[in-house]
C-alpha cells in the first residue's frame, strides 16, 4: 500500500530530478554556477573573479604539496550529490582520494575528505550559511571557508546530530596570515589575495 509519506518522497525525488536536469542543461548555456539545495536552485550569476580563482589555485597547490600522492585537491566538475537529500553542490575545491574519482556521474559526497569554498562577492551567504547547513547533511567531515572580502575564514568539523539534522559541532576561525589545518594537513594562508573595495555591510555577512 502506498502511503502519504511514500507519495511525498516520490514527489520530492521527481522535483529534484527535474531541477537537476535543468541545472545540467544550463551549465553550458547560462553564466554563473548552479547548485541545488532543499530550498531550490541557487544561482550565483557572476563568474568567479581572478582573485577568487587565484585563492583556489594557491590553496590547491599548498594542499597537494603536503598531502600524500594518492590524495588530490580537485577543482571543477563533477558535482557532489545526494539525491535522497535533494542536494547537489559543486565545491570550489574537493579533497578526495584519486581512486574515489574513478566513477561515472557525480561524486559521492561521503567520499570527500574535505570541501573548501572561497566566498563569492555576489552571494556570500551561499558559502557562510547554505553550505554550512548542507555539507554536514551530505556527510562531508571537514568544511573550510576562505573569505577574500574580509581576509578571514573558518574550518568546520565534527558532525553531530541535532533536532534540525546533522550539523558541525566545531568551528575554528582564522585570519589570513595564520596556518590553517584542513583534515590532517596544515597550510599557510599567507599571500592569499583580498577583494578590493568591499562595502562594510557586505563584509559583515560572514557569520554562519
C-alpha positions in Angstrom: 0.0 0.0 0.0 1.3 3.4 -0.9 1.3 5.8 2.0 1.2 9.6 2.0 4.9 9.6 3.1 5.8 7.5 0.0 3.9 9.9 -2.3 5.7 12.8 -0.7 9.1 11.2 -1.1 8.4 10.3 -4.7 7.2 13.8 -5.4 10.3 15.3 -3.8 12.6 12.9 -5.8 10.8 13.9 -9.1 11.2 17.6 -8.3 14.9 17.1 -7.5 15.5 15.3 -10.8 13.7 18.0 -12.7 15.9 20.7 -11.0 19.0 18.6 -11.7 18.1 18.2 -15.4 17.6 22.0 -15.6 20.9 22.7 -13.9 22.9 20.3 -16.1 21.3 21.7 -19.2 22.0 25.3 -18.1 25.6 24.9 -17.1 27.0 25.4 -20.6 24.4 28.0 -21.8 23.9 30.4 -18.9 26.5 32.4 -16.9 27.4 31.6 -13.3 27.1 28.5 -11.2 24.0 26.5 -10.4 23.6 24.3 -7.3 20.5 22.6 -5.7 19.5 22.8 -2.0 16.4 21.8 -0.2 15.1 25.4 -0.8 15.6 25.1 -4.5 18.1 26.2 -7.1 20.9 28.5 -6.1 22.3 30.6 -8.9 25.5 32.6 -8.5 25.2 34.8 -11.5 28.7 36.3 -11.6 31.6 34.3 -13.0 34.4 33.9 -10.4 36.9 36.8 -10.3 40.6 36.5 -10.8 41.2 36.8 -7.1 38.7 34.0 -6.3 40.4 31.7 -8.8 43.9 32.7 -7.6 42.9 31.8 -4.0 41.6 28.4 -5.1 44.8 27.8 -7.1 47.1 28.7 -4.3 45.2 26.5 -1.8 45.2 23.6 -4.2 48.9 23.8 -4.7 49.6 24.2 -1.0 47.4 21.3 0.0 48.8 19.0 -2.7 52.4 19.8 -1.6 51.7 18.4 1.9 49.2 15.6 1.1 50.2 12.1 0.0 50.3 11.4 -3.7 47.0 9.4 -3.7 45.1 12.3 -2.2 44.2 15.2 -4.5 42.8 18.7 -4.2 40.4 18.7 -7.1 38.8 21.8 -8.7 36.0 21.8 -11.2 33.5 19.1 -12.1 31.7 16.9 -11.4 29.3 17.9 -8.6 28.8 16.2 -5.3 25.3 14.9 -5.0 22.9 13.2 -2.6 19.6 12.6 -4.4 17.7 11.3 -1.4 18.5 14.5 0.4 17.8 16.6 -2.6 21.2 18.4 -2.6 23.7 18.9 -5.4 26.8 21.1 -4.7 30.0 22.0 -6.5 32.7 22.9 -4.0 35.5 25.2 -5.3 38.0 22.6 -4.1 37.5 19.0 -3.1 40.0 17.0 -1.1 39.4 13.4 -2.3 41.3 10.1 -2.9 42.2 9.7 -6.5 40.6 6.2 -6.5 37.3 7.7 -5.4 37.2 9.9 -8.6 37.0 6.8 -10.8 33.2 6.8 -11.1 30.5 7.7 -13.6 28.4 10.7 -12.8 28.6 12.9 -9.7 31.0 12.3 -6.8 29.6 10.6 -3.8 29.7 13.4 -1.2 30.7 10.9 1.5 33.9 10.1 -0.3 35.2 13.7 0.2 37.8 14.2 2.9 37.1 17.9 2.9 35.4 20.6 0.9 36.8 24.1 0.5 35.0 27.2 -0.6 36.2 30.7 -1.5 33.5 33.1 -0.7 31.8 34.8 -3.6 31.5 38.6 -3.7 28.0 38.3 -5.2 26.5 35.6 -2.9 28.5 35.2 0.4 25.5 33.7 2.2 25.7 30.6 0.0 29.1 29.7 1.4 28.6 31.0 5.0 25.1 29.8 5.6 23.8 27.4 2.9 26.8 25.2 2.7 27.4 25.2 6.5 24.0 23.6 6.6 24.3 21.3 3.6 27.8 19.9 3.9 27.2 18.1 7.2 23.9 16.8 5.7 25.9 15.3 2.9 28.4 13.8 5.3 31.4 15.9 4.3 33.5 15.8 7.5 35.5 19.0 7.1 34.4 22.3 5.5 36.8 25.2 5.2 35.7 28.7 4.2 38.1 31.4 2.9 36.7 34.9 2.6 38.7 37.3 0.5 36.2 40.1 1.4 37.5 40.2 5.0 40.7 38.2 5.0 39.2 35.7 7.4 37.8 32.2 7.3 36.7 29.2 9.4 37.1 25.4 9.4 34.0 23.4 10.4 34.4 19.8 11.7 32.8 17.2 14.0 29.4 16.4 12.5 26.8 15.6 15.2 23.0 15.1 15.3 20.7 17.9 16.2 16.9 18.3 16.0 17.4 20.1 12.8 19.6 17.4 11.3 23.3 16.9 11.1 25.4 20.0 11.9 29.1 20.8 12.5 29.9 20.9 16.2 33.2 22.7 16.0 34.1 26.0 14.2 37.7 27.3 14.2 38.1 30.8 12.9 41.3 32.2 11.4 42.7 35.3 9.8 44.8 35.4 6.7 48.5 35.0 7.6 47.8 32.2 10.1 48.4 28.5 9.3 45.2 26.5 8.9 44.6 22.8 9.3 42.2 21.1 6.9 41.7 17.5 7.8 45.2 16.1 8.6 47.1 18.8 6.7 48.2 22.3 7.6 48.8 25.0 5.1 49.7 28.7 5.2 47.2 31.4 4.4 50.0 34.0 3.8 49.7 35.8 0.5 46.1 34.9 -0.3 44.6 37.8 -2.3 41.8 40.0 -1.0 38.9 41.5 -2.8 39.1 45.3 -3.1 36.5 47.9 -2.1 34.1 45.6 -0.3 31.3 47.7 1.4 31.1 47.3 5.2 27.6 46.0 5.0 28.6 43.3 2.5 31.7 42.3 4.5 29.5 41.9 7.6 27.7 38.8 6.2 30.3 36.4 7.3 28.5 34.8 10.2 27.3 31.2 9.9 
